[in-house]
Amino acid sequence: LKFQGFHSVPDASLWEELGKRKLESYKLSDSSVELIGWYNTSRSVHIGSRVTLRAASFDVENLKDGNEKSGDGFPVRGILINTNTIDEFKKIDKKDLLNKVGNEILDDIKSGSATEDPTLLVRFILLSFADLKKHKYIYWFGFPAIVDPTVSFQTPASKEQSMKPLLSMFAIEQHKCLEDFVTNPKYPFFLCIMKTGEESHIRPLKDWEKLTGIDKECAYFGFVDPCPLEGNPGWVLRNFLIYIRTLRKKERESLVCLRQSITESKILLVNSAMVENISDNAKTTFVGWEPNANGKMGPRVIDLSAHLDPIRLAEAACNLNLKLMTWRALPELNLNLLATTKCLLLGSGTLGCAVARGLLGWGFRNITMLDNGKVSYSNPVRQSLFAFDDCKNGGKPKAEAAVESLKAIFPGVNAKAISLTIPMPGHFVTSDAEHVEHTVKMLEELIQQHDAIFLLTDTRESRWLPTVFCAMYDKILINAALGFDGYLVMRHGHGLNVSPTTETESQQRLGCYFCNDIVAPRNSTQDRTLDQQCTVTRPGLAPVAGALAVEMLVNLLHNELGNRAPCPSTNDCASTEKSKVSKLGILPHQIRGFFSTFSSVLVQGPAFNQCTACSSRIIDKVRDEGFPTLLRIFNDPDYLESLAGLDELKTDTDLCDFDEDWTED
């Protein structure tokens, strides 16, 4: 019979607390200090039996009677011996130290103390040396266990016959008590009374002497097993078997082995001929020193020098929630993909601030903010990255102030600021054509250098040129726009030069922001009253739309088709087909929300072959002729309609212009 040993998991906070106490309290004292660790059932064979320790491990007064389970798990009593020099650490007799604590366990078994407080059966030793100058800690954990060479499975040739499923051994009426106890176990070691035809009962070990002779015969000894392995129990059983032998001199025992769930729990059938020799401590041997990371007997080393840097500590703390997602809720989450994705935010206003904060929360670490405005006194109450001081002296450039705020929130972010005015159709270019050409080239290069682009500007026409470049270079483009009480969040379809990989994709490409228009974007700032010039929206719209835009990007990045992912139909929303549903759920084309009714709808729109932004006529013309074509479009939006073929469409169908309802932010 082999037992899975404990694996120590000391948190960085344990060493930080030790360093603090060494400097302020322990000083040159090397007296032993009481500690607490915790163990619990394991969820996976890859995790194994673990004893965790953290700063709270020094608060031994929280142990109380030691019998009840806390939120951290079942307590393990331990001692810390922190030496003053590395030579003292090396010279300590490790075998003698293990035997000393092991004999204390044996004495508690024989005296009955372990019956009153079963946590005395499981203990640990932490031998350490703290090099506070270099912030390094050398340590070695020991978990003393009494050696019983006679213990074995009742059926040595078959582990399956000696570790049977718990539910297969008892009647249905006896399952309820066991199921309740597995869900909320109160004792690490316990008695399970099983009488034929009656419900089972769980009682603490200290009730052993209160049991009648019949109850003792029907009693199973049980333990909460931290080991997840199919054919092996955990380390806690070693001392518990010796304890059982002092109460009941049976060579065969059937033990209740409780694990993560009732279906994983076992009945363990073991033999043990050991009866007499535990009365003599001198004849008892002990094992339990933990191997190091190389699997050899020796200490481990932890270097906290990097962790003590506040920026590094902040990074570890920020990543904690994301890493916890990968444990159970979302194992497929690719944190490295998010951290390395380069995001370009066109617009650093209400939507830009909301999107940037959302990106930080998801672990994006490469963010470029672009804007041409300055922070005004009306901005900070609605735009979360700005403060009152940013408005003084004419206001800081918005992109610069936003980046400063991002770095103040999380110094580990790689954020850049670009002050740039995006050239637009209807905004005439006269004497400064050379400067505008340089601006166009700069914007084109920025889009090429980034992986995902967010369109968050405050006019419709300012979204046209980025849409053209994203379609040209097949970039992920997430668009968010606000009305007074509604919002639009959408992803643009893939570029025109991408070969289709699925039948659905070859049939239909998703449309862009301009695909529903039959007019070219024009100067929307002319002839506007004050309420039309300012972004007049309900304050709650931007945080909602910004959050949805970020969630859409995270979803898209985890879809195996990436930017070519099709939009699911209504019937596909419940589908599990990978081409339609990513690991985070469905991936819509457009989300249109309405605060007036507190509702939202998912909309799908195909690409328009006469679109003024993403159609092949426009993309090919801009790619072939470059800035001269763009300059003409900036000065004459009617030319853009002609290029796209909209003038022909109007003539053929005798359509009229219509008013635009959306106010973008």
Secondary structure in CASP SS format (residue, H / E / C, confidence):
PFRMAT SS
TARGET T0000
AUTHOR 0000-0000-0000
METHOD secondary structure of the structure
MODEL  1
L C 1.00
K C 1.00
F C 1.00
Q E 1.00
G C 1.00
F C 1.00
H E 1.00
S E 1.00
V E 1.00
P E 1.00
D C 1.00
A H 1.00
S H 1.00
L H 1.00
W H 1.00
E H 1.00
E H 1.00
L H 1.00
G H 1.00
K H 1.00
R H 1.00
K H 1.00
L H 1.00
E H 1.00
S H 1.00
Y H 1.00
K C 1.00
L C 1.00
S C 1.00
D C 1.00
S C 1.00
S C 1.00
V E 1.00
E E 1.00
L E 1.00
I E 1.00
G E 1.00
W E 1.00
Y E 1.00
N C 1.00
T C 1.00
S C 1.00
R C 1.00
S C 1.00
V C 1.00
H C 1.00
I C 1.00
G C 1.00
S C 1.00
R E 1.00
V E 1.00
T E 1.00
L E 1.00
R C 1.00
A H 1.00
A H 1.00
S H 1.00
F H 1.00
D C 1.00
V H 1.00
E H 1.00
N H 1.00
L H 1.00
K C 1.00
D C 1.00
G C 1.00
N C 1.00
E C 1.00
K C 1.00
S E 1.00
G C 1.00
D C 1.00
G E 1.00
F E 1.00
P E 1.00
V E 1.00
R E 1.00
G E 1.00
I E 1.00
L E 1.00
I E 1.00
N E 1.00
T E 1.00
N C 1.00
T C 1.00
I H 1.00
D H 1.00
E H 1.00
F H 1.00
K H 1.00
K H 1.00
I C 1.00
D C 1.00
K H 1.00
K H 1.00
D H 1.00
L H 1.00
L H 1.00
N H 1.00
K H 1.00
V H 1.00
G H 1.00
N H 1.00
E H 1.00
I H 1.00
L H 1.00
D H 1.00
D H 1.00
I H 1.00
K H 1.00
S H 1.00
G C 1.00
S H 1.00
A H 1.00
T H 1.00
E H 1.00
D C 1.00
P H 1.00
T H 1.00
L H 1.00
L H 1.00
V C 1.00
R E 1.00
F E 1.00
I E 1.00
L E 1.00
L E 1.00
S E 1.00
F E 1.00
A E 1.00
D E 1.00
L C 1.00
K C 1.00
K C 1.00
H C 1.00
K E 1.00
Y E 1.00
I E 1.00
Y E 1.00
W E 1.00
F E 1.00
G E 1.00
F E 1.00
P E 1.00
A E 1.00
I E 1.00
V C 1.00
D C 1.00
P C 1.00
T C 1.00
V C 1.00
S E 1.00
F E 1.00
Q C 1.00
T C 1.00
P C 1.00
A C 1.00
S C 1.00
K H 1.00
E H 1.00
Q H 1.00
S H 1.00
M E 1.00
K E 1.00
P E 1.00
L H 1.00
L H 1.00
S H 1.00
M C 1.00
F C 1.00
A C 1.00
I H 1.00
E H 1.00
Q H 1.00
H H 1.00
K H 1.00
C H 1.00
L H 1.00
E H 1.00
D H 1.00
F H 1.00
V H 1.00
T H 1.00
N C 1.00
P C 1.00
K C 1.00
Y C 1.00
P C 1.00
F E 1.00
F E 1.00
L E 1.00
C E 1.00
I E 1.00
M C 1.00
K C 1.00
T C 1.00
G C 1.00
E C 1.00
E C 1.00
S C 1.00
H E 1.00
I E 1.00
R E 1.00
P E 1.00
L H 1.00
K H 1.00
D H 1.00
W H 1.00
E H 1.00
K H 1.00
L C 1.00
T C 1.00
G H 1.00
I H 1.00
D H 1.00
K H 1.00
E H 1.00
C C 1.00
A E 1.00
Y E 1.00
F E 1.00
G E 1.00
F E 1.00
V E 1.00
D C 1.00
P C 1.00
C C 1.00
P C 1.00
L C 1.00
E C 1.00
G C 1.00
N C 1.00
P C 1.00
G E 1.00
W C 1.00
V H 1.00
L H 1.00
R H 1.00
N H 1.00
F H 1.00
L H 1.00
I H 1.00
Y H 1.00
I H 1.00
R H 1.00
T H 1.00
L H 1.00
R C 1.00
K C 1.00
K C 1.00
E C 1.00
R E 1.00
E E 1.00
S E 1.00
L E 1.00
V E 1.00
C E 1.00
L E 1.00
R C 1.00
Q C 1.00
S C 1.00
I C 1.00
T C 1.00
E C 1.00
S C 1.00
K E 1.00
I E 1.00
L E 1.00
L E 1.00
V E 1.00
N E 1.00
S C 1.00
A C 1.00
M C 1.00
V C 1.00
E C 1.00
N H 1.00
I H 1.00
S H 1.00
D C 1.00
N H 1.00
A H 1.00
K H 1.00
T C 1.00
T C 1.00
F E 1.00
V E 1.00
G E 1.00
W E 1.00
E C 1.00
P E 1.00
N C 1.00
A C 1.00
N C 1.00
G C 1.00
K C 1.00
M E 1.00
G C 1.00
P C 1.00
R E 1.00
V E 1.00
I E 1.00
D E 1.00
L C 1.00
S C 1.00
A C 1.00
H C 1.00
L C 1.00
D C 1.00
P H 1.00
I H 1.00
R H 1.00
L H 1.00
A H 1.00
E H 1.00
A H 1.00
A H 1.00
C H 1.00
N H 1.00
L H 1.00
N H 1.00
L H 1.00
K H 1.00
L H 1.00
M H 1.00
T C 1.00
W C 1.00
R C 1.00
A C 1.00
L C 1.00
P C 1.00
E C 1.00
L C 1.00
N C 1.00
L H 1.00
N H 1.00
L H 1.00
L H 1.00
A H 1.00
T H 1.00
T C 1.00
K E 1.00
C E 1.00
L E 1.00
L E 1.00
L E 1.00
G C 1.00
S C 1.00
G C 1.00
T H 1.00
L H 1.00
G H 1.00
C H 1.00
A H 1.00
V H 1.00
A H 1.00
R H 1.00
G H 1.00
L H 1.00
L H 1.00
G H 1.00
W C 1.00
G C 1.00
F C 1.00
R C 1.00
N E 1.00
I E 1.00
T E 1.00
M E 1.00
L E 1.00
D E 1.00
N C 1.00
G C 1.00
K E 1.00
V C 1.00
S C 1.00
Y C 1.00
S C 1.00
N C 1.00
P C 1.00
V C 1.00
R C 1.00
Q C 1.00
S C 1.00
L C 1.00
F C 1.00
A C 1.00
F H 1.00
D H 1.00
D H 1.00
C H 1.00
K C 1.00
N C 1.00
G C 1.00
G C 1.00
K C 1.00
P E 1.00
K H 1.00
A H 1.00
E H 1.00
A H 1.00
A H 1.00
V H 1.00
E H 1.00
S H 1.00
L H 1.00
K H 1.00
A H 1.00
I H 1.00
F C 1.00
P C 1.00
G C 1.00
V C 1.00
N E 1.00
A E 1.00
K E 1.00
A E 1.00
I E 1.00
S E 1.00
L C 1.00
T C 1.00
I C 1.00
P C 1.00
M C 1.00
P C 1.00
G C 1.00
H C 1.00
F C 1.00
V C 1.00
T C 1.00
S C 1.00
D C 1.00
A H 1.00
E H 1.00
H H 1.00
V H 1.00
E H 1.00
H H 1.00
T H 1.00
V H 1.00
K H 1.00
M H 1.00
L H 1.00
E H 1.00
E H 1.00
L H 1.00
I H 1.00
Q H 1.00
Q H 1.00
H C 1.00
D C 1.00
A E 1.00
I E 1.00
F E 1.00
L E 1.00
L C 1.00
T C 1.00
D C 1.00
T C 1.00
R C 1.00
E H 1.00
S H 1.00
R H 1.00
W H 1.00
L H 1.00
P H 1.00
T H 1.00
V H 1.00
F H 1.00
C H 1.00
A H 1.00
M H 1.00
Y H 1.00
D C 1.00
K C 1.00
I E 1.00
L E 1.00
I E 1.00
N E 1.00
A E 1.00
A E 1.00
L E 1.00
G C 1.00
F C 1.00
D C 1.00
G E 1.00
Y E 1.00
L E 1.00
V E 1.00
M E 1.00
R E 1.00
H C 1.00
G C 1.00
H C 1.00
G C 1.00
L C 1.00
N C 1.00
V C 1.00
S C 1.00
P C 1.00
T C 1.00
T C 1.00
E H 1.00
T H 1.00
E H 1.00
S H 1.00
Q H 1.00
Q C 1.00
R C 1.00
L E 1.00
G C 1.00
C C 1.00
Y C 1.00
F C 1.00
C C 1.00
N C 1.00
D C 1.00
I C 1.00
V C 1.00
A C 1.00
P C 1.00
R C 1.00
N C 1.00
S C 1.00
T C 1.00
Q C 1.00
D C 1.00
R C 1.00
T C 1.00
L H 1.00
D H 1.00
Q H 1.00
Q H 1.00
C C 1.00
T C 1.00
V C 1.00
T C 1.00
R C 1.00
P C 1.00
G C 1.00
L H 1.00
A H 1.00
P H 1.00
V H 1.00
A H 1.00
G H 1.00
A H 1.00
L H 1.00
A H 1.00
V H 1.00
E H 1.00
M H 1.00
L H 1.00
V H 1.00
N H 1.00
L H 1.00
L H 1.00
H C 1.00
N C 1.00
E C 1.00
L C 1.00
G H 1.00
N H 1.00
R H 1.00
A C 1.00
P C 1.00
C C 1.00
P C 1.00
S C 1.00
T C 1.00
N H 1.00
D H 1.00
C H 1.00
A H 1.00
S C 1.00
T C 1.00
E C 1.00
K C 1.00
S C 1.00
K C 1.00
V E 1.00
S E 1.00
K C 1.00
L C 1.00
G E 1.00
I E 1.00
L C 1.00
P C 1.00
H C 1.00
Q E 1.00
I E 1.00
R E 1.00
G E 1.00
F E 1.00
F C 1.00
S C 1.00
T C 1.00
F C 1.00
S E 1.00
S E 1.00
V E 1.00
L E 1.00
V E 1.00
Q C 1.00
G C 1.00
P E 1.00
A C 1.00
F C 1.00
N C 1.00
Q C 1.00
C C 1.00
T C 1.00
A C 1.00
C C 1.00
S C 1.00
S H 1.00
R H 1.00
I H 1.00
I H 1.00
D H 1.00
K H 1.00
V H 1.00
R H 1.00
D H 1.00
E H 1.00
G C 1.00
F H 1.00
P H 1.00
T H 1.00
L H 1.00
L H 1.00
R H 1.00
I H 1.00
F H 1.00
N H 1.00
D C 1.00
P H 1.00
D H 1.00
Y H 1.00
L H 1.00
E H 1.00
S H 1.00
L H 1.00
A H 1.00
G C 1.00
L H 1.00
D H 1.00
E H 1.00
L H 1.00
K H 1.00
T H 1.00
D H 1.00
T H 1.00
D C 1.00
L C 1.00
C C 1.00
D C 1.00
F C 1.00
D C 1.00
E C 1.00
D C 1.00
W C 1.00
T C 1.00
E C 1.00
D C 1.00
END
